[in-house]
Amino acid sequence: MKLMRKYDVLAILLSPTVMALVTVLAVLKGNSNINDWLVALFSIVIGPVLPVILLAAMKRTDLNVTDQARRTPLLMLAIFSYFLGFTFFHSKHFWIMEFVTLSYGIVTLGVAIINAFYMKGSVHRAGIVGPGTILLLLGLKEGIYMLLLTPLVASIRLRVKAHDELEILAGGIIALVLTLFAYYICT
């Protein structure tokens, strides 16, 4: 039981929400515009996870949203949040944050499609590969650190039996390919 708790704690520490916070902190460090910070934090970190937290508090799901049928609607709400952020940053011509929010939106859309029609793709794996790739493409060293943690995330998700190997692989590949696609669109 203690071993399981250890992996659950690690899964939270390496969760997509924590990685999103790290991404925002890395990208916006040195930015003194409070509106940029608020929109980024709400659209990338808080907005996507808030419905999950509320539903878990009402006992309608668990924090990992293990029920595949419940995942797709929650992923769609996350996509909406990311694209609200994209709209804000696009209107400001803030290229870096346009790329970050577009990437989050496109990757989550890819995961939602895979989830709806094929399998329960690993959001945790997508949630570390995508941001790690974003940061790497932006020349930020935090991207390397994040990508170095991807095997640990895969191992944890397997140990807690949240996913099988194919679901973990799918989450990583979707995140990598669609992040590169978002970068191509933005450049």
Contacts in CASP RR format, 6 or more apart in sequence:
PFRMAT RR
TARGET T0000
AUTHOR 0000-0000-0000
METHOD contacts of the structure
MODEL  1
MKLMRKYDVLAILLSPTVMALVTVLAVLKGNSNINDWLVALFSIVIGPVL
PVILLAAMKRTDLNVTDQARRTPLLMLAIFSYFLGFTFFHSKHFWIMEFV
TLSYGIVTLGVAIINAFYMKGSVHRAGIVGPGTILLLLGLKEGIYMLLLT
PLVASIRLRVKAHDELEILAGGIIALVLTLFAYYICT
4 160 0 8 1.000
7 156 0 8 1.000
7 159 0 8 1.000
7 160 0 8 1.000
8 160 0 8 1.000
10 152 0 8 1.000
10 156 0 8 1.000
11 64 0 8 1.000
11 124 0 8 1.000
11 156 0 8 1.000
11 157 0 8 1.000
11 160 0 8 1.000
11 162 0 8 1.000
12 18 0 8 1.000
14 124 0 8 1.000
14 128 0 8 1.000
14 149 0 8 1.000
14 152 0 8 1.000
14 153 0 8 1.000
14 156 0 8 1.000
15 124 0 8 1.000
16 48 0 8 1.000
16 123 0 8 1.000
16 124 0 8 1.000
16 126 0 8 1.000
16 127 0 8 1.000
16 128 0 8 1.000
17 45 0 8 1.000
17 48 0 8 1.000
17 49 0 8 1.000
19 127 0 8 1.000
19 128 0 8 1.000
19 131 0 8 1.000
19 132 0 8 1.000
19 146 0 8 1.000
20 44 0 8 1.000
20 45 0 8 1.000
20 48 0 8 1.000
20 104 0 8 1.000
20 127 0 8 1.000
20 131 0 8 1.000
21 41 0 8 1.000
21 45 0 8 1.000
22 131 0 8 1.000
22 142 0 8 1.000
22 146 0 8 1.000
23 44 0 8 1.000
23 100 0 8 1.000
23 131 0 8 1.000
23 132 0 8 1.000
23 134 0 8 1.000
23 135 0 8 1.000
23 142 0 8 1.000
24 37 0 8 1.000
24 40 0 8 1.000
24 41 0 8 1.000
24 44 0 8 1.000
24 45 0 8 1.000
24 100 0 8 1.000
26 135 0 8 1.000
26 140 0 8 1.000
26 142 0 8 1.000
26 143 0 8 1.000
27 40 0 8 1.000
27 96 0 8 1.000
27 97 0 8 1.000
27 100 0 8 1.000
27 134 0 8 1.000
27 135 0 8 1.000
27 138 0 8 1.000
27 140 0 8 1.000
28 36 0 8 1.000
28 37 0 8 1.000
28 40 0 8 1.000
28 97 0 8 1.000
31 37 0 8 1.000
36 89 0 8 1.000
36 92 0 8 1.000
36 94 0 8 1.000
36 97 0 8 1.000
39 85 0 8 1.000
39 88 0 8 1.000
39 89 0 8 1.000
40 85 0 8 1.000
40 97 0 8 1.000
40 100 0 8 1.000
40 101 0 8 1.000
42 81 0 8 1.000
43 81 0 8 1.000
43 82 0 8 1.000
43 84 0 8 1.000
43 85 0 8 1.000
43 86 0 8 1.000
43 88 0 8 1.000
43 101 0 8 1.000
44 81 0 8 1.000
44 82 0 8 1.000
44 85 0 8 1.000
44 100 0 8 1.000
44 101 0 8 1.000
44 104 0 8 1.000
47 77 0 8 1.000
47 78 0 8 1.000
47 81 0 8 1.000
48 77 0 8 1.000
48 78 0 8 1.000
48 81 0 8 1.000
48 82 0 8 1.000
48 104 0 8 1.000
48 108 0 8 1.000
49 78 0 8 1.000
51 74 0 8 1.000
51 77 0 8 1.000
52 61 0 8 1.000
52 63 0 8 1.000
52 65 0 8 1.000
52 74 0 8 1.000
53 63 0 8 1.000
55 61 0 8 1.000
55 70 0 8 1.000
55 74 0 8 1.000
56 62 0 8 1.000
56 63 0 8 1.000
60 70 0 8 1.000
61 67 0 8 1.000
61 70 0 8 1.000
61 74 0 8 1.000
64 162 0 8 1.000
65 71 0 8 1.000
65 74 0 8 1.000
66 162 0 8 1.000
68 115 0 8 1.000
68 120 0 8 1.000
71 112 0 8 1.000
71 115 0 8 1.000
71 120 0 8 1.000
71 123 0 8 1.000
72 112 0 8 1.000
72 115 0 8 1.000
72 116 0 8 1.000
75 108 0 8 1.000
75 109 0 8 1.000
75 111 0 8 1.000
75 112 0 8 1.000
75 115 0 8 1.000
75 123 0 8 1.000
76 112 0 8 1.000
78 105 0 8 1.000
78 108 0 8 1.000
79 105 0 8 1.000
79 108 0 8 1.000
79 109 0 8 1.000
79 112 0 8 1.000
82 101 0 8 1.000
82 102 0 8 1.000
82 104 0 8 1.000
82 105 0 8 1.000
82 108 0 8 1.000
83 101 0 8 1.000
83 105 0 8 1.000
85 97 0 8 1.000
85 101 0 8 1.000
86 98 0 8 1.000
86 101 0 8 1.000
86 102 0 8 1.000
86 105 0 8 1.000
89 97 0 8 1.000
89 98 0 8 1.000
89 100 0 8 1.000
89 101 0 8 1.000
90 98 0 8 1.000
95 186 0 8 1.000
96 138 0 8 1.000
98 186 0 8 1.000
99 134 0 8 1.000
99 137 0 8 1.000
99 138 0 8 1.000
99 182 0 8 1.000
99 183 0 8 1.000
99 186 0 8 1.000
100 134 0 8 1.000
102 182 0 8 1.000
102 185 0 8 1.000
102 186 0 8 1.000
103 130 0 8 1.000
103 134 0 8 1.000
103 178 0 8 1.000
103 179 0 8 1.000
103 182 0 8 1.000
103 183 0 8 1.000
105 182 0 8 1.000
106 178 0 8 1.000
106 179 0 8 1.000
106 181 0 8 1.000
106 182 0 8 1.000
107 126 0 8 1.000
107 127 0 8 1.000
107 130 0 8 1.000
107 174 0 8 1.000
107 175 0 8 1.000
107 178 0 8 1.000
107 179 0 8 1.000
107 182 0 8 1.000
108 126 0 8 1.000
109 178 0 8 1.000
110 174 0 8 1.000
110 178 0 8 1.000
111 121 0 8 1.000
111 123 0 8 1.000
111 126 0 8 1.000
111 171 0 8 1.000
111 174 0 8 1.000
111 175 0 8 1.000
114 121 0 8 1.000
114 170 0 8 1.000
114 171 0 8 1.000
114 174 0 8 1.000
115 121 0 8 1.000
118 170 0 8 1.000
119 166 0 8 1.000
119 167 0 8 1.000
119 170 0 8 1.000
120 163 0 8 1.000
120 167 0 8 1.000
121 163 0 8 1.000
121 167 0 8 1.000
121 168 0 8 1.000
121 170 0 8 1.000
121 171 0 8 1.000
121 174 0 8 1.000
122 154 0 8 1.000
122 157 0 8 1.000
122 162 0 8 1.000
122 163 0 8 1.000
122 167 0 8 1.000
122 168 0 8 1.000
122 170 0 8 1.000
122 171 0 8 1.000
122 172 0 8 1.000
123 171 0 8 1.000
124 153 0 8 1.000
124 156 0 8 1.000
124 157 0 8 1.000
124 162 0 8 1.000
125 150 0 8 1.000
125 153 0 8 1.000
125 154 0 8 1.000
125 157 0 8 1.000
125 163 0 8 1.000
125 168 0 8 1.000
125 169 0 8 1.000
125 171 0 8 1.000
125 172 0 8 1.000
125 175 0 8 1.000
126 171 0 8 1.000
126 172 0 8 1.000
126 174 0 8 1.000
126 175 0 8 1.000
127 175 0 8 1.000
128 146 0 8 1.000
128 147 0 8 1.000
128 149 0 8 1.000
128 150 0 8 1.000
128 153 0 8 1.000
128 175 0 8 1.000
129 147 0 8 1.000
129 150 0 8 1.000
129 171 0 8 1.000
129 172 0 8 1.000
129 175 0 8 1.000
129 176 0 8 1.000
129 179 0 8 1.000
130 172 0 8 1.000
130 175 0 8 1.000
130 176 0 8 1.000
130 179 0 8 1.000
131 143 0 8 1.000
131 146 0 8 1.000
132 142 0 8 1.000
132 143 0 8 1.000
132 146 0 8 1.000
132 147 0 8 1.000
133 143 0 8 1.000
133 147 0 8 1.000
133 175 0 8 1.000
133 176 0 8 1.000
133 179 0 8 1.000
133 180 0 8 1.000
134 143 0 8 1.000
134 179 0 8 1.000
135 141 0 8 1.000
135 142 0 8 1.000
135 143 0 8 1.000
135 146 0 8 1.000
136 143 0 8 1.000
136 144 0 8 1.000
136 147 0 8 1.000
137 179 0 8 1.000
137 180 0 8 1.000
137 183 0 8 1.000
150 172 0 8 1.000
154 168 0 8 1.000
157 163 0 8 1.000
157 168 0 8 1.000
158 164 0 8 1.000
158 165 0 8 1.000
158 168 0 8 1.000
END
